[in-house]
Amino acid sequence: MYTAAGKSDKNHLVTEHAPLVKKLAHQMKAKLPPSVEVDDLIQAGMIGLLDAVSRYEETHGAQFETYAAVSYTHLTLPTILLV
C-alpha cells in the first residue's frame, strides 16, 4: 500500500509482514537450544521488523520481505544469544 505521496505505508508493511516474523521465529527455534522460547524470538523479530520498516528504502532495489528477513536474522540472533 502507498500513501497519497506515493511512499510505502509503514503501518501496512508491519501488519503485512508480521506473519513472516512468526514463520522465521519457528524456523529459527528448530535450530536453537530448548531454553529459547518462540515468544522471545517473535518479540525480537517484531523489533527487527519495526527497525527494517524505518530503515528500508525502495530505491535500493531489494524487496521489503528480503530486507526484513535479513534484518530479523541480524537483530534476533545476537539478542537471543546474549540472554
N, C-alpha and C positions, 0 to 999 in steps of 0.2 A: 504494500500500500504506500501511496505517496501523499504528501501534504499538498496544499494548493500551490506552494512554491516549487513543487517538483522534487522535493527531497524525501527520502525514506522516512516513514513514520516510525519512530523509535519504540513507542509502546507496542505497535503491531509486531515489530521484529521480536520483542521479548515474548509476547504472547504466542506467536507462531513457532518459535524455536525452543520453548520450554520443554516440549516432549523430546527434543534432541538431547537436552541435558539429562533427562531421566534415562534415555537409552544409553548414552555414553557412561553414565554412572553405573548402570547394571553391567555393562561390558567391562568396565574397569574393576568392579567389585570381584569379578571372577578371577582377576589376576593378583589380588591383594590378600593379605592375611585376614583371617576371620574376625579379627578385632576391629577392622574398619567397617563402619556402618554405612549402608547405602544412603541414609538420610544425610550423613556428613558429606558424602560425595555430591549429592544433589545440591546441598546448601552451598558448597564451594563452587559448584558448577554454575549455579544461578548468579553468584557474584562474578564469576568469569564471563557469563553471558552479558550481564549489565556492563562490564568493562569493555567487552567486544563491541557492544552497541555504541558505546560512547566513543570508541576509537576508530570504528570502521569508516572507511572512505570508499565510496563506489568507484571512484576514478582509478583505483589501483588494479581493477580488473578481476579480483577474486570474488567468488560468490560469497555471500554472507555466511551461509551454512559452513563452508570450508573454513573461513576465517574464525567463526565461533568455535568450531571443533578444535582447532589448533589452540585457541585461547583457553578453552576448557582444560585441555591436557596440560598446558604450560602453567596454568594457575593452580589446578587441583592437585597435581602430584606433589609439588613442594609443600602445599598446605597440609595435606594428609600425612606426609612423611615426617613432618615436624611434630605431629601430635603424639 
